[in-house]
Amino acid sequence: MSEETLSILIVDDEQVVRDSLVHWFTEEGYEVDSSVSATDALAKLAGREFDLVIADIRMQGMDGIELLEKIRAEQLDTSVIVMTGYASVETAVRALKHGAFDYITKPFDPDDLSVVVRNALEQHRLKRENRLLRQQISEDHASLTELIGQSEAMRHVREQIETVAGVDSTVLIEGESGTGKELVARAVHRLSPRRYNPMVVVHCGALTETLIESELFGHEKGAFTGAQYRKKGKFEAANGGTVFLDEIADISLKTQTDMLRVLQEREIVRVGGTQSIHVDFRVIAATNRNLTEIVKDGRFRSDLYYRLNVFTIHLPALRDRYGDVPLLATHFLDKYSKQMNRKFTGFDRSALDLLIAHHWPGNVRELENIVERSVVVGHEPLVRPADLALARSPEGADDLSIEAVERRHIIRVLEDFAWNQTQASKALGIDRVTLYHKIRRYGLKPPAKPVRA
């Protein structure tokens, strides 16, 4: 089932109307459900999405126009056709004014209704595609501009993204928490041929074993207690696009077995179902743990690991690219100053030295949070040391002594000039011999060149 089945909700307090419409549109290949009242319909709409609602205007309690108003007020992503047995221009105007696609009068010809339904669903599809395209363009710009850093390690990350984005290989992103793994995954997706289809995110560590199968593979109505409706899983929702499995190391061995089968066969079976459903997706996985060690310990299947580890991107910790701290800090300062309508222009020298000297155990996410807070509590135009809520690292790596700050600053300048000591010494205002002795004194070494994937 490569094409998505469109869904319709029939809302009418007459059982004969509900039954006939459910039968008719099920025969036409739609997924159809029904409600006896507008209140029941809103409850179903809160639990799942429908592409189209066909509602009678005259119903006991809340009528069809009120239902339409609530659907629009809650910005539910569905089209609406209203039915009425009391045809009048006034009724039509009211329905169209409140956002209905069209209205039909009872008794109606099923063939005529089918034409209206097809037109409504086509318009709904076009609106959704245009909205997704606008969102995609906006997010593409954001993802590319937020991959900030001039260090060799970050230049290599961007090269890897460009290399792998155009092919359909599985990607494994490694890196500590807060380094920006989801941002890299989105950049890969948005530069890929799949960019006009969804990227669906699964936070594996946030789901219990009892929930993750339903979340990944979906479930049929009645599959378990509380399963009142059929639900599509993440793999099915990502058809044509990308599934991003964040913190993949946290899934159980049983789920690993199920996931391996899906990756091999590109087919899923919903929980409580028997039908195999073909799905077309690309997988990007991420982990903040050493998967090789977990495989050795028997807590992660080696065959699944090899399926995931086709192309690996390693994200460096922020403490390994101190030269990027000023760039990132300035980016976040501009971002939150605009959001909060503040007029910050930068950091004073002491505040910047503190940021460079910090160990950053929480990586880029920690830096962003600290800069956001400084915009809230600080006084324009410059962020000062008192505005920075920097926690002292237990390792002592955020030592604020003159030597520690000098060491960090020298590392930053060397990284800025790709460890060219002649250019770095000029920027530091010292001669090359002095820089050479400081490099030896602090035990500094240029980073190893990354191995090209």
N, C-alpha and C positions, 0 to 999 in steps of 0.2 A: 504494500500500500504506500506508494511513493508520494501520491498527492494527498493533501490534507482534506479530511471529510468536513464539510461545512455544517454548522450546527444551527438549529432553529428551536425556539421556545414558543409554543402555542399557549396563549392565555385566554380562556373563555370559561364562563360558568355553566355553559351548556355541554353536557357530556357528549352528546351526539356530534357536536361541532368539533370538539377536541379529538374524539376518536377518528373521525373521518379525515381530519387534516393530518393527524399523526400517521395514519395509514398511507395517505396519498404521498406525503413528502418522504416517508421512509422508503416507499417504492421507488421514488426518484433518486434515491441514493444519499439523502441527507441524514444526519444524526439528529433525531427529533425527541424533544421532551415536552411535557405539558404541565400547566398549572390551572387550578380551579379558580384562583383569585389573583388580584394584583399583589396582595401581600405575600402570598406564596411564591409568586414570580420573583419578587425582589429578594426573597431569601435564597432562591436558586441562583439568581444573578450574583449574589454576594459570594457564593461558593464556587462558581466557575464562570467562564466566559461563553457567551453565545454570539454567533455572528449576526443573527437576526431574531427579533421578537415580533410575533404577529399577535396583536391584542385586540379584543373586543372593546368598544367604547362603553357600552352599557353593561355594567356589572354591579352586583351588590357590593356595598362598601366602597373601596377606592375604585374609581372608574379608569378607563383606558387613558384618558388625557392626563389624569393625575399620575398614573404610572409612567407615562412618557415624560412628564415634568421631572419626576424623581430620577429617572434614568439619566436625563440630561444634567440635572443638578449634581449627581454623583459622578458625572463624567465617565460613565460606563462605555466601554468600546463596543457598541452594538448598534445596528440599524433597527428601525421600528416601522412596521406597517400596522395601521389600525383598521379594524372592521366595524361596520355599523349597519344596522338594519333600518336606520332612519336617515336616508340620504338627503343631504342638503348642502348648499354652498357654505353655510355657516359652519357645519361640522367639518368640512374639508379644510376650510381656512384655519379653524382652531387647531386641527391636527398638524397641518403643515407649518403653522406659526410656531408651534412648540417643538418642531424638529423632526416630525415624522417624514419618512421617505415618500410615502404615498398612503392613500386610503382606498379601501374597497367596500362595496355595499353588498349586503346579504339580500337575497341568496346570490351567490357568486358562481361563476363558471370555473371549475378547477384549472382548465387550461389558461384562462385569463389570469388567474391568481398565480400560476406557475411563471408566467412571463414577468409579472410584477416582482415576484420573489427573485428571479434570476437577475433582473435589473438592479434590485436593491443590494444583492450580494456582490454584484460586480462593482457597484459604486463603493460599497464598503471595502472591498479588496483594494481598489485604487487609492482610496483615502488612507488606508493603512500603509500601503507601499510608499506613498508620498511622505507620510509622517515618518516612517522608518528611514527613508532616504535623507530627509532633513536632519533627523537625529544623527544619522551616520556621518553626514558631512560635518556636523558640529563636533561629534566625538572624535572623528579622524583628526581634526585640527588639534583638539585637546590632547589626544594621546601622543601625537608626534612632538608637540611643543613641551610636554612635561617629561620627556625622556632627556633630562637635563644632565650635562656633565661633559667636561672636556678632557677628563683623564683617559689614559690609554685603555683602561678596563671598560669604560662606558662607550668609547668609540668602537671597541670590539663587539660589545653587546649590540649596538646599532647595526654593525656590519652583519652580524649573525641573523638579526631580524630580517634584514633585506634579503639575505641569502635564502632563508627557509620560507619566507612568506609566500613566494610564488609557486611553491610545490605543495603537495598535499600530505607531506610526512607528519607523523606524530612528533610533538615537541615536548620535552621535559625541561621545566625551568627550575633550577636549584638556587636557593638563596635563603638567608636568614629572614625571620619575620620582619616586615617593615621595609624591605629593600625594593618593593615595587613589582612583585611577580605578576600580579593581575594587570598592571599597566603594560608590561611587556606582552602578555598574552593578548590584550586588546590591540596592541600595535601589530602583532603578527596577523591577527584576524582581519584588521582593517586594511592591511596592505595585500591581502590574499584575494583570489578570485571569488571567495565565499563572502566577501564583505557586505553584499546586499542582502544576505540572509542573517538570521540572528546568531549572536554568541550567547550561549546559555551557561551561567555560572553555577557550579555546585560546590558549596563549602562543606567538604566531606567531614571535617572535624566537628561541625555543628550539628550533625545528624546522628541519631541513635541507630543501631543496627535494625531495629524494627521499622524505622521510618525511611531509611536510605533506599531500600528496594522499591518502595512505592514512589519515592522522589525520583529515582533514576529511571525506572521502567514503567511507571504509571500503574493504575489499578482499575479493575472493572467494578461496576456498581455491585455492592454486596460482598466484595472480596473479604472484608473484615468489618468488625463493628465500627460504625461511623462512616463507612464508605458509601455515602448516599448517592454519589454520582460517579460516572466513569471519569477518570482523570488521566491525562497524558503525562508521561514522565519527561524528564529533562532531555533524554536522548531523542525522543519523538518530537519534542518541541524544537529541537535544534536541527531538524531535518533540512539539509541543504547548507547548513552553517557549521558552527563550531561548538563543541562542548569543552568548557574549561573546568577541570577537576582540581580544585584547590586543596592542598594538604592531602594528597592522595595516599600518603603513608598511614593515615588514620582509619582506613576502612578495614573491616574484618576479613579474615581468610575466606569466609563463605561469600561475601560480596565480591572479593577479588576473583573468585572462581566464576561467578555470574558475569562480572565485567569482562573477563578474558574471553568468554564465549561471545559476548556482544561485539567486542573489538575484532574478533576473528571472522564472525559470520555477518556482521552488520545487520542483525535481526534482534528484535526484542519481543518478549512476551509479557504483557501486563500481568501484575499480581492478580490471581483469581481468573485469569484468562487462559485460553489454549491456542489462540491464533498467533502465528508468527508474523510480525510486522517489519517489513524492510525499512531501514532508515539509512540516510546518507549524511554522514557528519565527519568532521575532523576532530581529533582529540589533542588538546593541549593540557598537560598535567603540571602541577607544581608541588614542591615539597620544601620544607625548611629543615628536613632531617636527612641523614646519610642513608639513602636507600640501599646502597651496597652492603652496609653493615646490617641493616634490618633483614635483608635477604639471607645473609650468613646466619643470623639468629633464628631463621625459620619463621619470621613474622610477616614476611612478604614473599609472594610467589615469584620465583625467578623467571618463569615464562611470561608473567605479566610485566615484570620489570623490563625484560628485553623487548616486549611489545611497545612499552612506553618510551624506552631510552633509545629512540632512533636518532634524534638530533637534540643535543643538550645545550641549553644556554645557562651559564652560571652568572648570577648577579652578585657583584662584589658588595661586601659590607661597607657602610659609609666610612668607618674608621680606616678602610683601606684605600679611600680616595678623598682624603681631606681637602685636596685642591678644589673639589666640587662643592664644598660646604658653602662658600660665599655665593656661588651662582644659585644654588638651591634656596638658600635663605632669602636672597633678593627676590627670587621668583615667588616664594610664598608670601613675602611681605607685600609685593605688588598685588597679588591675588586677594589677600584678605583686607588690604587697605581699600580696594575697590568695593569689595562686598560690604564693608562696614562704613563706607564713606569717610574713611580717615585719610589724613594727608601725610603719611610717612614717606620720607624720601630715601631712607637707608638706615644703616647701623653706624654708631660711633665706633672708633677704632677699638676701644676696650671691649665693647660688646662683641665685635667680630672676632677678636682674639679669643674670647671665652668660647664662642661657638666652634672655632677651629681646634681649641684645646680639649673639647669634650670628647668622651669615648664613644658616644652614640650607641648604646646597647640596643635601642629601639630603632636605629637606622633612620631612613628618610621619614618614616611616619612620625617618629619622635621629634625630629626637627620641624616638621610641618606643624605639629601640635604646639610646640614651644613658640614658634613664630606667630601662630594664630593668637595665642594667649598674650603675647607681647603687644599685638595690635589692640587687644581689648583693654589692657591695663596701662599701656604706655602713653607718653605725652609727645605729640608731634614736635618737630619733624623727624627726630632720630630715635631709634631704639637704643636704650642704654642698658648697662649690665644689670641694674636693679629690675628691669622689665623681664629678664630671662629667668624662668623657673627651671634651672639646671640641677638635676639630682646628681649628687656625687657618686661616682662609680665605685663599687666595692673593690675593683681591681686597682684603684688609684690612678687609672688612666686619664682622669680629668684633673690631674695635679695642676694647680694654677701657679706653680712656682715659675720664676723667670726662665729657668732652664727648660722646663716642660713646654712653656709657650713658645720659646725660641725653637725648640726641636720641631714642634708642629708647624710653625711658620716656615721653617726651612724645607720641610717635606712638601708643604703646599706649593712653594715657589719652584722647587725642583720638578714637581709633577706638572706645573703650568708650562715649563719649558722642556718637557719630556726628558728630564735629567741631563740637559745640556748645561754643564757646570759653568762655562764661560758666560752664557746668557743669564743664568740664575744668579751668579755673583754680581753682575751689573745691576740686576733688579734689586738685589738685597743691599747694594751699596757697600760691598766689601770686595777685597781682591780674591782672586781664584785660589791662592794658597790658603787664605783664612777659611774659605768655604771648604776646601779639602780637609783641613784639620777638624772642622766642626763635624763633617760627615763621618770622619773616623772616630771622633769623640763620642758621638751619639749612636755609632754603630748602624748608620743608615746604608741601605742597599737598594738599588733600583729594583722595581718589581720584575718578576720573571715574565718573559713575553708569553702571552696566552697561546695555548695550542689551538690552531685553527681546526674547527670541526669539519 
